[in-house]
């Protein structure tokens, strides 16, 4: 069963759209909050700090009251307030719409030079109409600002769309990026990078037209924080993608090669943007994350077609090990799958209590011989040759000791066993001759097993599946 491959292009496209939507949302919110006020240059309601001076030499209560009254007459919300001043103490009375306006009036009165204190006698009416009218006026002013700024906004939006669309079309020329990078994975990344850069460029031009270049720093800072949060969230995926880039540039293996990656063994099917796909020797699909492959110890059996196999046979301790080695090597050299160069050789592995272990080593060409079959038949040939020359292969020895016989058991005669017929010498020699001259090819051939290779070829024949392995790329 083939596991669907998650395309890197889809992931990058989704991330690009998310970042663009976030930047556009921040831009709209910022413009809604501040652009009309900036375009119309509306006056802030925050009064400057400091005392409001009287005319030089005028410090009477009448002048203080006149000055406060003249200020309140300029503000429509304070027209109903009455001002009384006695010994520098200002008393404000009357009605006002809400607490915010009352505090504003008290703050203005306290700033008049000569005002010692301000007595709050203002009644907050909390009238619905009085409180909604300022909000409605503010909304009308905002709408008028947007109407006056609409042509400028349309021009900025048009430039943003034109630049972004041009970048999208340029990023879609996969042939151009593939020609520049010589790698399909890098070409795909280059296209997405161009698309993202053009979107940011269009956004910067639009902000310059609107006269809101200071917002770009805020947007870039917000995008940086968002990118940092996303990078922590998808750390493993980003590590896989970076490892995929490195593996696609410097490929450690080719398709159809027999490799061992850490403890995983199989034949390479393909290299994707997320994982390396192997087919195990049992015919199962194995996916290894590219981050693991990039840091793994890789054993490649296919790169060098010559491969050595070895096996151990034991002979009796009384036999001559040198003669046993010579007998085994003679049998190995007669096998057509064993290479003459390098030639096979044997060594004494160890000497036990009742046997001598001899290790035989020989080389084969994996393009013409199967490793497992060749080793199996070589063991058979060496064993038969040693037995034919009279060498005794050790068998397990068990020693039974009977110290005494129980008195309760009566002595009995052991049963007579039927005598075994004597083997004729001719039969023995014929059997030995048959063993020594029989060819292993009659039992089992050593041709390479192409079952896994054929299945891998069928898997790779599907051109729609992503594969980053390229025979034209350098290999380590």
Phi, psi and omega in degrees: 000126183273128179278129180299138181268128177279116186288139174294327181298319179294319180295314180294322178296319178297317179295321179296316179297320180296316179295318180295317177298320179296315179297318179295321179295317177297321179296314181296315180297319180293320179292322178298321183283325190233344187291313181301319179296323179290321183289322183269351180055048180292149181279134178288150180275000179276116182284147177293151180282164178112162182280147175266116188279148170275178173294146182303125178090350180266112181223018181278166179295327181294318179295323178297314180295320180295319181294317180293320181296319179296327177289316182294331180293339180275351181245116186301326183290342184254011184294332183272003181274142175251142184241125175233133181235127178222115180057037178085356179266122182266128177246118177257130180224170182117196183239146179216159191290314187209178184292324181297317178292323178297317178296326178294317179296317179297322180293320178296317181295324182289342182274351180291133180295130182098347178281116182280316181209162180236121180265122183271107176238020184280136178263126177273111184281331184054037180290140183295314182294319181295329180275334181273332182300315178298323179294320179293321177296319179295320179295320178296318178297321179296317179295319177298320178297319179293322179296316179294328181271357184302313178302318179295321178295320180295320178296315179298317180294322179296316179296319179299315181294319181295314181294316180295320180293319177298319177296322178296318179293320179294320180293337181281353179278081181296330180296320180295313182290327177292327177290327181281322186262338181062022181211123183298325180292314178292326177297320178295317178296320179297319178298316179292324179295317178298319180298316181292320180295318180293325177296315178295322178295316177298322178294320179295317178297319179297319179293324177296320178296322180281355181072028183236046180295335179295337179289338183297321178298320178295317181294318179295320177297317177296320178294325178295317178296318179297317179297322178295318179295318180293321181297322176291324182289325183245039183301315182294320180294319178295323177296322177295318181294317179296318177297324178296320178299313181295320180291326180287333178281310179243091188281126181275353180202168177245169173293151179073009178268143180271113186230162171235116180252108190056248180255010184254126183241140178174185179257134184291127176263305180197165174244119181252181181287349181241326189208166173256128184259123175245154168249117183293167180292350174269358179089015181259151178278136180230122179251125181243127178303141183296332176297323177289319181295319183297327182262359188276163170272120186249124175252121184250115180276342187269334187302316175255113184294336180277131182221140181261139172241160179214159176203163184239131173235146180249144175237167181296150182296337181275350180280160178276113183294327179296318178294325178293320178297315180298320179295315180294319180293323177299319179293322181291322182292339179280349180279132186286345179269349178276128183286145176280333179223111002288147183276154179290155177209166182220153180221159174278115183286309180195164177243120180263193181291324185226011181208168177237123181267126181245129180256121178258140180226136180210162184245148176227164172259113186292343177288338182244341184227143175278133185299310183295317180294317181297318180295318181298312181289333177290321175299317180298316182294317180293320180296314181296323180293319179295319180291324180292331179272006175092006177284140182262119175281127187297146176239158178299136181247127178242132180248120180255134182236127177244106182287320182205159179256132179302138183291333184288341184269124178289149179288131180233151178281136178294144180294145180281129179268142178294139182290135179283138177294140180288137178281135178289143179299325181295322179294318181297314181294324179294319179296315179299318180296321180295319181294318185285334184257352181291140182266133177299334181297337178289336181264315185203131178272166183247019178297144182300143177276117184260013183297310181294319179299321179293319179293321177295320178299319177295322178296317183283348180289345178279102184288345183285345182272137182295137177212123181264357178285130183220122181294342180278345181280153177293153182235144180272000000 
